[in-house]
Amino acid sequence: MNPDAQYVLLLLERSDQQASITGQQVLLDISNMRGVAGARLYGNLTDRQRAASSMYIEPTTWPIVVVFPPHGDRMQRLHWGSWRTSPVMRAVNDYLRKRMLPLVPPTYNRDLESSLWQSLSHDVQLVEGELNGDKMAALREYVGVLAKYYPGEQRVVRKLHQLLHWLWGRNATTLQEFSVKLTGKPDQPHGNDTYISDVVGWVACRGSQPRYRGYTCGLWQMFHSLTVAAEAANRSMNSGLQSSPSSPATDPLEVLHAMRSFVRHFFGCQVCRQNFLNHESVTMETDVHDHEGAMLWMWRVHNSVNRRLSGAFSEDPLSPKVQFPVESACPLCHGKVGWRPGDVLYYLRQMYGAGNIV
């Protein structure tokens, strides 16, 4: 047993073949968790009943999963009555996530809205000539995804819907016309409660100096939050359908395609654009098959970019480019061998979900 384990799980199970397979699978899953160790007891019925009674557990059905937490805290029964691996591990994961995942820092509306404003008011304005053809299609796609999934304030969402309706009403527009439409506040409806703030400022994305972080940090946060919002919307739609919750009711590539179109046609950093289009984005269609896959793809690409830019002149010395989430932020995300995708998904939902945006 791992001497560094903080949590010890004990499985009390029958000695038949199915229980044996389940116990082996559960211990195999646990073996890749840092700070967690597991053991099995599958003797005869008398031995199991004696062990359960010694822990003041009234044995009903088997298996029984008991966890012993650190610091001498009281042990707790997590699961009993089903020999299948998935409900056992679901109970284990739910328990550990609540105790081993510290409160994630909030995602700030200020960072999201500042990046949104800068992408539309600055990057879009860098294109040459009119907004037409592929550029108009890319802008509609980008604004469309934002109008559908942007998790920030409702005045911003109303402005995005208004802007999208205006874009679909024309085949081309000048940059000046677009700028006027972006900055203007309509008389009806909602008046001054339909706008995107042009006051750019940073909270979590604030760099140690003005040249660090800021816009690109906020843009990553916005795209992460869009993939999380799209996955949540898909789960909500599937809750009333007969299909599996994992099968997409909406296109899992919707947000990623909009991101790629924005980068291709508008993103101001030309070197960043070429690196993304030639390297990171090439696996999009082959790697993503559902909305959870889209969330993980965005996370992997973000870490790939962090790895490439680590030590570069653009790196903030007080906020170095690292592989996230770091172990102190999500211990369960870091297995003994590689990442644990299920826990990374849990972290991403907690970090970028609507309930964590302030």
N, C-alpha and C positions, 0 to 999 in steps of 0.2 A: 504494500500500500504506500502511496505517495506520502512521505513524511511532511511535506510542505502544504498538504491539503488543509484548507480552511473548513470545508464542508465534507462530511462523510455520509454516503448513502448506503443503506443496508436493504437488500431485497430478500424478503422472506417468501419463498415460492415452493410450489410442488416439485416433486422430483421426476415428473414425466417428461417426455421428449419435448413437447411444445414449450413448457415452462423453461426447460433448459436452454432452448434456442432463444427465447425472449430474454432470459437473464444474460446470456452471452452478448446479445445485440445491445442491450442497455449498457452493460459494462464497457463495450467497445465504444459506444457514443460518449460515455462519460470519460473515457481514457484520454480524449483530445481536449478536455476542459482543464484550464489552469485552475489550481486551487480546489479541485474536487477529486475525491477518491470514492471508490465503490467496492462493496463486498456482497457476497450472496450466501444465503443459508437455505439449503434445499434438502434437509434431512427428512426423516419420516414425520408423520403428522404430530406425534407426541413432542418431538424435538422442536418443531415449529411453534406449537402451542405454548410450550414452556418458555421459549425465547420471547414470544409476543407478550405473555403474561408478565415476564420480568421487566418489560418496558411499559407495563400498565396499559397494554393495548388489548382490547377484546377482539380476538380473531373471529372474523365472519367468513369472508371468502378470500381466496388467494389469487394473485400475489399481494403482499403488503410492502409498500416502499416507505421507509423511515429515513429522515434526514437528521443528522446531528450537526447543528451549527457551531460556529466558533465561540470562544469566550464563555464556555460552560452554559450557554443558553439552552433552554428546554428543547428537547428533540420534538419532532413533529411528524405525524403520519401524512404523507402526501397523496397516496393512491392505493386503491385496493379494488379487487373484483374483476379486472380484465387482464388477460394474459397477453394481449397484443402489445407490441412494442410502442406504437405511436401514442396511445393515451398515457402510457407510463412516462415517456419522454416529454410529452406536453406538460404533464404535472410537474416534472423536474425542472424543465426550462422556465415555466411560469414562476415557480418559487425562486429560482436562482436569479432571474432577471430583476425581480422586485428588490432583491437584496444586494446584488453585485453590480448593478448599473447605477452609478451615481446620477443625481439629477442633471440632465443635460443643460447646457447654457441656453438661454432663449435665442431665437432668431428674431431679429429686429425689423419691424416695418420700415424704419428709417433706412436701413441698408438695402432692403428690397426695392423700395420706391426710388431711392437715389440711383440705383443701377438701372431700373426701368426707365427713368427719365433720361439718363445719360445715353442709354442705348438708342432711344428714339430721337432725342434732340441733338445728339452729337454724331454718333456713328452713322445713322441713316443720312445725315446731312453731308457725309463725306463722299457719297457716290457722285459720279460724273453724269451730267445731263439729267434728263427727266427720270421719274420713277415710272417705268413701263416694262412690259414684257416679263422676263424672269425676275427682275427686281420688284415689280409690283406683286407678282405671285408670292415671292419670298416674304414681302412685308405683310401681305394678307395672312399668310400662314403663321407668321410670328405673332402678329396682333391677335389672330384668331385663337391661338393656344393660350395667350395671356388672358384674353377675355373669358375663356372657358375655365381656366384653372388658377388664375392668380389668387393667392390666399390672403392678400392684404386688405386694406380698407375698401369699403363698398363704393366710396366716391371715385376711387381709382378704377374699379371694375366697371362702373357706369361709363366712365370716360373711354375705357378700352372698347366697350360695346359700341359707343357712339362713333369712335374712330373707325372701327371695323365696318360698320354700316356705311360710313362715308367712303371708305376705300372700295367696297364692292359696288358702289354707284358710279365708278369711272374706270376706264381702261388705263389711264395715265394721269399723272399730276406732276406739277413742278415741286421742287423742294420748298419753295416759298409758300405755296398753297398748303403743303403738308404741315409746315411749321406753324402757320396761322391756325390750322385746324387743331393741331396738337396743343397749342397754348391757349386757344380761345375757350371761354366759359359760356355755355349756351344760356339763353334767356329762359327757355323751357325745354324739358322739365328739370327740376331740381336746382336750376340756376347755379349758384356758387358751390353747390355740393356735388359737382361733377367735374373733377379735374385731377391732374397729376402734379404734385408739387414740384416747382422748379428750384427749390432750395436743396442743394446737394449737401449731405452730411453723413458721417459714418459713426457707428457705435462699435459693434463687434469687429467691423472691417476697417476700423481706423488704424492707420499705420503709425510707426514711431516717427516718421517724417512724411510730409505731404506726398512725396513721390512713391511711397510704398503702399501696397494693398489697395484699399478703396474700391474702385470700380470693378476690377476683375474679381476681387473677393466677393463682392455683392452679387455679381453676375453668376458666379458658381452657386451661391446660396439660392438665388432665384431659380436656377434650373433644377437644383435638387428639390426645392419646394414644389416645383411644377410636376416633377415625376411622382412625388409622394401624393400630391393632390389628385393626379390622374389615376393612380392606383387605388386611392380611397374611393373615388367616384366609380371606378369599375366594380369594386367590391359592393358598393351600395346598389348599383344597377343589377348585379348578379344575385343580390339577396332576394329579389322577387322573381327570379328566373329559375328554370329547372336545371340549368347548366351548372357545372362545377364552379366554385368560387375562383378557381385559378384560371378558368378559361376566359379570354378577354371578350367582354361585351363591346368594348371600344378598342381602337387601334393602339397597341402598346408602343408603337413607334411614333405616334403622333407628336409628342413633345420633342423627341430626339430629332425627328426630321425638321421640325421648326427651328430647333437650335442650330442644326447644320446649315439650313438655308440662311439663317441670320449671319452665322460666321462667314459663310461663303460670299455673301453679297454686301455685308455691312460692317463687320467687325473691324475696328480701326487698326489693330496690330497685324501687319501683313505677315510677319514671320510666324506669329501665333496661328494665324489663319492657315498658312500652308502646312505647318506641322500638324494641326488638327485634321485637315482634310486629307493629307497624305499618309498619316499614321493612325491617329486615334479613331477616326470615324469609319475606317474601312471595315471594321468588324460589326458594325451596327446591325445590319440585316441578318447576318449569320448567327449572332450571339443572342439576340433578343427575340423571345417568343411569347412573353407575357409581361404584365406590368411590373411584377417583381423583378424580372430580368432587366427591364428598363432602368429601374432604380439602381440595381447592382452595376449595370453597364456605366451609368453616369458616375457612380462611386469609383469604379476601376479606372475610368478615363481621368477623373480628377486626380487620383493617386499617381497615375502614369505621368501626368503633367507636372505634379509636384516633384516626382522623382527626376524628371528631366531638368527642371528649373532649380533644383536644390544646389545652392552654392553660386547661383548666377548673380550678376550685378543687380538684378531687379528684386532679389530676395531681401525681405526685411530682416535685419540681424536680430531683432527682438521677437520675430515671429517666423522662425525658419520653416521651410517647406518640409513637411513630414508626411508619413503614411498615416492616414486618419481612418477611424478614430484611434487615438493613442491608447495604450493599454490601461492607463489610469482612468480614462474616460469610459472605456467599455472592456473590462477584463474578459468577458465571455466572447467578445468578438475575436480575440486572439487565442487560437487553439495552440496546443503544443506543436502541431504541424500545420502551419498555414492559418488562413482566416476561416472563420465559421460563418458562412453566408446567412444562415437564419438569424443569427444574433446581430449581424451587420444590418439586415433589413429592419429588425426591431429598433436598433439605434437610429437609423435614418428616419423612421416614422416618428420616433420620439423627438428628434432634433428638428425636423423640417415640417412636421405636421401642423395643421392650422391651430391646434390647441397650444402650441409652443411659440407662436408668433405674437410678439408684444410691441 
